[in-house]
Amino acid sequence: MLTSHVQPFIKNTFPTERNIGGVTLESHVTTRAVQFLKRKRIPFEEVRYAHEEKGADFAARAIGFPLEQTVKTLVVDLGHRKYCLALVPGDRRLDFKRLAALFGVKRSTLTDTVTAERLTGYLVGGISPFGTKHKLPAILDEKVCSYDTLVVNGGQRGVMLKMTPKDIEMALQCSVAALARD
């Protein structure tokens, strides 16, 4: 449940302070996802919140953003050691049969936690489609493309990136298709 002390922190970088030899230094905590987007010069706004539980529902409530505009990044097993990323709205479920048909495979399933973390280099609850350890094809659900702004995980629990659907498409060079069901 969302508690009243959870307030989003919105900034492009997240400063932290370190004290070394009596001198306070400010450094910036960043993720591979943020570095990836900066290298590609893709605009985004970083939104941080107190991560208390996994899931798009909690993240959306914590930052005060609509669940249907909060994108879940799912790591999907296509069989024969092939995987992809499916980006679907937080209020909908992935249609695994439809995704399998798009890739021309018999079936698709959600990967286990260990495989998802190994392929992306991110912890479940913080998986971003940007800057994954292994390059994985990505597909963005067409429903989210009708919104001006989306939030997608930034590669760390409690970090979301606010972006346009076109910028997500451009950054990932991904396809857009009907992936989700109610």
N, C-alpha and C positions, 0 to 999 in steps of 0.2 A: 504494500500500500504506500502511496506517495505521502510523505510526511511534509509538514509545513516548512521544515528547515532546508528542504531541497530547492535550491535556487540555481538556475542555469548561469553559467559564466560564459559570456560571449566575447571572443577576442580572436584575432588572427594568429596570435602566438600565445603561449601560456607561460608567463614568467615564474621562475622559482628563484629563491635566494639561497646562496651558500656562503658560509662564513669561513674564510681561509686566512689564517694568520691575523685575525682581527679585522680583516677587510671583507665587507659584504659584496659578493659578486652576484649579478643577475644573469641567469642562463635561461635558455628556452627549451622546454621539453617538447620534443617533436616525435612523430611516428614516421615509419616508412611511407605510409599513405600520404601524409602531408608533404614529405620530401618529394615523392613521386609527382604530385600535382604542381608543386613549385617548379620542378625541373621542366615540366611540360607547359608551364605558364598558364595553367587552368585556374580561373578564379574560384574561390571558395571562402566560406566564413566558418571558423572553428567555433563549436559550441560545446562547452564542458559542463558536466553535471555530476552530482554525487551518485556514483553507481552503487545501487543497493540490491538490484536483482537483474538477471538477464532478460532480454526480450524487448521487442520493438514497442510494446504497449507501455512498459515502464519508462523507456527512453523518451517516448513522445510526451507522456504526462510530465516527466521531469523537466523538459525544456519548453513545455507549453506549445507543442506543435501538433497538428492533426495527424492521427495515426495513419490515415490513408496516404499521407505525403511522407511518411517515414518508411524508408526502404530497408528491407531485410536482405542481407547477403547470404545466400544458401550455397553450400558446397555440395554438388550433386555427383554421384557415381553413375557413369553411363555404361559401365561394364568394360571388360577387357582393359583395365587400368587406364581408362579415360575418364576425365572429370571436367566439370564446368562450373561456372558461377551463375546462379539465377538470382536476379534482383527483382523482388516482388514487393508490393505494397504491404505495410504492416498489418492491415486489416483483412488481408486475404491469404489464401493458402496456395501453394504451388501445385499445379496440375501436372503430376509426374508423367502421365500418359502423353499429354500434349508435348511436354519437353522431350520425351523420348522420340516422338514422331519428328520433331524439328531436327533432331540430330541423326535420324535414320537408324535408331537402335531399338531393340526389342522392349527394353524397360529402363527406367531410371529410378534411383533411390537416393535418399539423403545419406551422405557419408557419415561414418562414425566420428566421434569427437577427435580421436587421435589422428585420423587421416586428414580431417579438415584443418587441424592445427599444423600438421606437418606440411601440407600443400601450401597453406597461406602464410605460415609463420606468425599467425595471430592466434590469441586465445579465443575460444568460443565465447560469444558475448561481446567481442571486440573485433570480429572479422570484417575487414574492409575489402572492397573489390580492388582497391588501388595498392600497388606496391607489394603484391603477393610474392612469396618466395619462388613459386613456380608459375609461369605464365599460363593462365587458364582462360579458355574462351568464355565470354560473358554474354548473357542475354538480359535485356531490360524489359520488364513487362510494359506493354503499350499503354496501360491505364494510367501509369504515373506520368506519362509524357504530356498529359493534358494540363498539368499544374505548372505554375511559374517557378516554384521553388520546391526542392525536396531536401530531406536530410538523410544521410547515409553514414554508416559507421566509419570512424576515422582511424581505426587500427589499434584502438585501446579502449578498454571498458571505460565508459564515462566520457567518450569523445565522439561527437557527431560533426559531420561536415555539411554545411548548408550550401547547396549548389543548384544550378538549373539542370533539367533533364538533358538538354543539348550538351552541356559541359561534361556530364557523366558519360554520355555517348561518345563524345570526342576523346575524352581521357582514356576510355577503355577500348575504343574502336569496336564497340559491341553492336550486336543486332538488337532490334526491337521486335517483339512478338507478343501475342496473347499467351501468357504463361499461367496466370492465376485464376483461381475460381473462388467463389464466395464461401 
